[in-house]
Amino acid sequence: MKYLLRVEGAASLQSMRSAASLEEVVMMGLFGRRWVTVRTESGSKADDIDRLQAVFKSNGLKSKILMEGSHLKKIQVTTKDVERAKELIDVFEQEI
């Protein structure tokens, strides 16, 4: 199972370029920001994002949905909830 973990509003491009390693960039993103994208869908699968948000909400996770363009939908959770979100995504996919 692959997860898309992209930190929105990551550290500035300049600081990312000057970072010594990829690990430092990841650590800056994970500890410096509040929201992390955990799944992105487009087309007919975009409705899964709404259902996934309902699963997150029923399990007490804060989440938000963002649209990019007219077809791309992504769901974000708080950085402290990323691991729990991964677990819930696995359960969600087994039920589909």
LINUR-V20517 format. One record per pair of residues at least 24 apart in sequence whose C-alpha atoms are under 6 Angstrom apart, sorted by the first residue. I is the first residue (numbers start at 1). J is the second residue. D is the distance in Angstrom with one decimal. If there is no record, write none. Layout:
BEGIN
i,j,d
I,J,D
I,J,D
END
This chain:
BEGIN
i,j,d
4,38,5.2
4,39,5.7
5,37,5.4
5,38,5.3
6,36,5.9
6,37,5.3
7,36,4.7
34,78,5.4
34,79,5.5
35,76,5.9
35,77,5.5
35,78,4.6
35,79,5.7
36,76,5.1
36,77,5.5
36,79,6.0
37,75,5.7
37,76,4.2
38,76,5.7
39,74,5.7
39,75,5.7
40,73,5.8
40,74,4.2
41,72,6.0
41,73,5.5
42,71,5.3
42,72,4.6
43,71,5.9
46,73,6.0
END
